[in-house]
Amino acid sequence: MYPWLKNLINIVLPPRCLLCGKILSGENGLCGDCFSKIKFIGRSICHKCGHPQLSGRCVQSCPLCTNNHHNFFRFQRSYIYYDEQSRPLLVDFKFHDKTENAELLAKWLYQAGNDIWQQGADILMPVPLHRARLRYRKYNQSALLCKELAKMTKLPIDYTSLIRIKNTKPQVEFDGKNRKRNVKNAFIVKNVKAIKGKRIVLIDDIMTTGSTLKECAETLIKAGAESVDALTVARVIKS
């Protein structure tokens, strides 16, 4: 978009805070009050799985990494805590057609993925929806995040190689163990040649237990991907 046209649009339709609706002086996405309430994941994390460390130090591997969720990933990274303050921003984006949130959320993804970009990546890949749920929801929020993130990383997006073949129930209906069962064998790789030997970055909005991401990563690694990273905007952090 031409700068003059963008400025004109901002005069007629000034940018508003994505959470509270307050008119903004710039295009930051959130006003100062709402931004101050978001809890960001700092650099004191596990280098492998990205979980925040109470010690205040970055560690190479934490106790969570002994869990099978993390064995299929090179890195896992998220930018913010998924809590009462961030939930409306993500729920509105995912379920309530506020697709304009994608630009800000993708900027956060880009910053969260610094370690991934430094090590190198070949493909961005959204966690796929089953075709029945895609018809119902009209869009895949992970694919929208990929589209915005690709503008910053200049990486290609693979929308079609990883397919969800089971129309699983929403993960929010299950606890940890049943989440694993719910997504077991839910994905296949349709185009093996496209992912063989590639360093893939899986993109999703929220990581809760990681069961869906792990199932995707396992499927991709078994199909010949060189490595898989997981990058989400938010993450449920348990004390």
C-alpha positions in Angstrom: 0.0 0.0 0.0 1.2 3.5 -0.9 2.3 5.5 2.3 0.0 8.4 1.4 -3.0 6.1 1.0 -2.2 4.4 4.3 -2.0 7.8 6.0 -5.3 8.9 4.5 -7.0 5.7 5.7 -5.6 6.3 9.2 -7.1 9.8 9.2 -10.5 8.6 8.2 -10.4 5.3 10.1 -7.8 5.8 12.9 -6.2 2.6 14.3 -7.7 1.4 17.5 -6.4 -0.9 20.3 -7.2 -4.5 19.4 -8.3 -5.1 23.0 -10.1 -2.1 24.3 -10.9 -0.1 21.1 -9.1 3.1 22.2 -7.9 5.2 19.3 -4.1 4.9 18.9 -1.6 7.5 17.9 0.4 4.9 16.0 0.0 1.4 14.6 1.2 -0.5 17.7 -1.9 -2.7 17.9 -2.4 -2.2 21.6 -2.7 0.9 23.8 -0.2 1.4 26.6 -2.6 0.2 29.3 -3.5 -3.0 27.5 0.1 -3.6 26.4 1.3 -3.3 30.0 -1.1 -6.1 31.1 0.3 -8.6 28.6 2.8 -11.0 30.2 5.7 -11.7 27.9 8.0 -14.7 28.0 11.6 -13.4 28.5 14.9 -14.8 27.7 15.2 -16.9 30.9 13.9 -20.1 29.2 14.9 -23.6 28.4 16.9 -23.4 25.2 15.2 -26.4 23.7 11.5 -26.3 24.7 11.2 -22.6 25.5 9.6 -23.0 28.9 10.3 -20.0 31.3 12.8 -20.8 34.1 12.1 -19.5 37.6 15.8 -19.5 38.2 16.1 -16.4 35.9 18.7 -18.2 33.8 18.6 -19.8 30.4 19.2 -23.5 30.6 20.1 -25.9 27.8 17.6 -28.5 28.8 14.9 -28.6 31.5 13.0 -31.5 33.2 10.1 -30.9 30.7 12.4 -31.9 27.9 12.3 -35.5 29.1 8.7 -35.6 28.0 8.1 -37.0 24.5 6.4 -33.8 23.5 9.8 -32.2 23.0 11.8 -35.1 21.4 10.6 -34.3 17.8 11.5 -30.5 18.0 14.7 -28.7 17.4 13.2 -25.6 19.2 9.9 -24.6 20.7 9.2 -20.9 21.2 6.3 -18.7 22.3 6.1 -15.0 22.9 3.5 -14.4 25.6 1.7 -16.2 28.4 -1.8 -17.4 27.6 -3.8 -16.0 30.5 -6.8 -13.8 31.3 -5.2 -10.7 29.8 -4.1 -12.2 26.5 -7.0 -14.6 26.0 -9.4 -12.1 24.4 -6.8 -11.1 21.8 -6.3 -14.7 20.7 -9.9 -16.0 21.1 -11.3 -13.0 19.1 -8.7 -13.8 16.4 -9.4 -17.5 16.3 -13.2 -17.7 16.7 -14.7 -14.2 16.2 -13.4 -13.1 12.8 -11.0 -10.5 14.1 -8.4 -11.4 11.5 -6.9 -7.9 11.7 -5.1 -9.2 14.9 -2.9 -11.4 12.7 -0.4 -8.6 11.9 0.5 -7.9 15.5 0.5 -11.5 16.5 2.8 -12.4 13.6 5.2 -9.6 14.7 5.3 -11.3 18.1 5.9 -14.7 16.4 8.8 -13.2 14.5 10.5 -11.9 17.7 9.9 -15.2 19.5 11.6 -17.1 16.7 15.0 -15.4 16.8 16.8 -18.6 17.7 15.0 -20.4 14.8 15.9 -17.8 12.2 19.5 -17.8 13.4 19.8 -21.5 13.0 18.0 -21.5 9.6 14.6 -22.6 8.3 13.3 -23.6 4.9 9.5 -23.7 5.2 6.7 -22.2 7.3 3.8 -24.5 7.8 0.5 -23.9 9.6 -1.1 -26.5 11.8 -3.9 -27.6 9.5 -7.6 -27.7 10.2 -9.8 -30.6 9.0 -11.7 -29.5 5.9 -15.1 -29.8 7.8 -13.9 -27.4 10.5 -12.4 -25.1 7.9 -15.7 -24.8 6.1 -17.4 -24.0 9.4 -14.9 -21.5 10.6 -14.1 -20.0 7.1 -10.4 -19.5 7.8 -7.4 -21.2 9.5 -5.9 -18.7 12.0 -2.5 -20.5 11.8 -2.5 -20.0 8.0 -3.2 -16.3 8.5 -0.3 -16.0 10.9 2.0 -17.8 8.4 1.0 -15.3 5.7 2.0 -12.3 7.8 5.1 -14.0 9.2 6.3 -14.9 5.6 6.5 -11.1 4.8 9.1 -10.7 7.6 11.1 -14.0 7.2 10.8 -14.2 3.3 10.3 -17.9 3.8 7.8 -19.9 1.6 4.7 -21.3 3.1 3.6 -24.9 2.6 -0.2 -25.0 3.1 -0.9 -28.4 1.6 1.7 -31.1 2.4 0.5 -31.7 6.0 -3.1 -32.8 6.1 -5.5 -33.4 9.0 -7.4 -36.5 8.1 -9.4 -36.9 11.4 -12.0 -34.3 12.4 -11.0 -34.4 16.0 -13.0 -32.8 18.8 -11.6 -29.4 20.1 -8.6 -30.0 22.4 -10.2 -27.8 25.1 -12.6 -30.6 25.8 -9.8 -32.9 27.0 -7.1 -33.1 29.7 -3.5 -33.8 28.9 -3.6 -37.6 28.4 -6.8 -37.5 26.4 -5.5 -34.7 24.3 -2.8 -37.1 23.1 -5.4 -39.7 22.2 -7.6 -37.2 20.5 -5.0 -36.2 17.9 -3.2 -39.6 17.6 -2.8 -40.4 13.9 -4.8 -37.3 13.0 -2.3 -36.1 10.4 -0.6 -37.4 7.3 2.0 -36.0 4.8 0.4 -35.7 1.4 3.5 -34.5 -0.5 6.6 -36.2 0.9 9.0 -34.8 -1.7 8.1 -31.2 -0.6 9.2 -31.7 3.0 12.0 -34.3 2.7 15.2 -32.9 4.1 13.5 -29.5 4.9 13.8 -27.5 8.2 10.1 -26.8 8.9 8.7 -24.2 11.3 5.2 -25.3 12.5 3.0 -22.2 13.3 0.0 -22.1 15.6 -1.7 -19.6 17.8 -1.6 -21.3 21.3 0.3 -24.1 22.9 -1.5 -25.8 25.8 0.0 -29.2 26.3 1.7 -29.4 22.9 -0.1 -32.6 21.9 -1.2 -31.3 18.5 2.2 -29.8 17.7 3.9 -33.0 18.8 1.7 -35.1 16.6 2.4 -32.9 13.6 6.1 -32.9 14.2 6.2 -36.7 14.6 4.4 -37.1 11.3 6.7 -34.7 9.5 9.9 -36.3 10.9 8.8 -39.8 10.0 8.1 -38.5 6.4 11.6 -37.3 6.1 11.8 -33.7 7.4 15.3 -32.7 8.6 14.0 -30.8 11.6 10.8 -29.3 13.0 10.5 -26.2 15.2 7.3 -25.1 16.9 6.4 -21.4 17.1 3.3 -20.2 18.8 2.1 -16.7 19.8 1.1 -17.8 23.3 1.7 -20.7 25.7 -0.1 -22.0 28.8 2.5 -21.8 31.5 2.0 -24.0 34.6 3.8 -23.2 37.8 
